[in-house]
Amino acid sequence: MIRNSAIGVVVTTLLSTAAVAETIEIKMLNKTADGERMAFEPAFVQIQPGDVVKFIATDKGHNAETVKGMIPEGSEGFNGKINEEIEIPFEIEGLYGVMCKPHYAMGMVMTVAVGVSEAPDGFLNGRVPKKAKARFEDQLGNL
């Protein structure tokens, strides 16, 4: 009897933990409602570890992938295919820079903040196109 109760507690705990995770949808767009061209909408999300971000190929010609050097230590990057949706569970706390590779130089980037409220030192170091860097800086203002 005790064994069955213990199993029930474990199963209930696992189910309630899974139920807490959220899925956030991000659209990949040629133009936002505000007139911004080549953009993710929203361009900044603040989530908790375990939440899932679903990148939706709303307009053709876009993908979502992490920017090299702009992910937390110990996490793996991701690389979505052009014109395809991709769902990414974010398990490790930190800041993630995400880009659309074909439109990176045009500034098509977004920031995913997982359980953090400030950017790590050097987050924008490295070779970041001017327009992408300006958008990242604007997004980091949301922290």
C-alpha positions, -999 to +999 in steps of 0.1 A: +000+000+000+028+024+009+046+016-023+016+024-045+012+057-026+049+066-032+045+058-069+014+080-071+033+109-054+062+106-079+038+104-109+018+134-097+049+154-091+062+147-126+029+155-142+025+188-123+061+198-132+054+191-169+022+210-167+040+242-154+062+245-185+048+269-211+051+270-249+058+305-263+051+310-300+074+333-321+066+343-356+093+347-383+081+376-404+090+397-434+073+426-418+057+431-383+025+449-376+047+479-365+064+479-399+097+464-388+112+444-416+128+409-413+119+403-376+109+378-350+077+386-332+080+390-303+118+398-305+124+393-268+110+367-244+117+361-208+110+325-198+117+299-171+139+268-175+118+240-191+097+263-212+095+256-249+098+282-277+081+274-309+094+292-339+066+295-366+075+299-402+048+325-408+065+340-439+087+320-463+125+322-464+133+322-426+148+299-400+157+302-363+191+292-350+214+303-322+242+328-328+276+313-322+290+326-289+256+338-277+244+309-256+250+299-220+279+277-211+269+240-212+239+245-235+237+232-270+228+255-299+201+247-324+197+252-361+163+251-377+157+246-414+144+273-438+106+274-439+101+249-411+087+253-376+110+242-348+102+237-311+131+242-286+130+234-249+152+258-230+166+239-200+197+259-191+195+293-175+211+322-194+208+344-224+204+331-259+209+351-291+188+338-320+190+347-356+175+340-390+207+331-409+196+344-443+186+378-428+211+381-400+229+411-416+194+428-420+190+425-382+167+395-379+176+385-344+158+379-311+168+373-275+156+345-252+162+352-215+159+320-195+156+327-158+180+357-159+175+394-155+208+407-168+231+401-198+264+384-191+296+404-197+307+402-233+273+390-247+276+412-277+313+407-283+324+392-315+313+398-351+277+409-350+264+429-380+256+465-372+218+462-376+217+430-356+238+445-328+214+475-326+184+452-323+201+430-297+209+462-277+173+473-279+161+438-268+185+437-238+168+468-226+139+446-216+160+428-189 
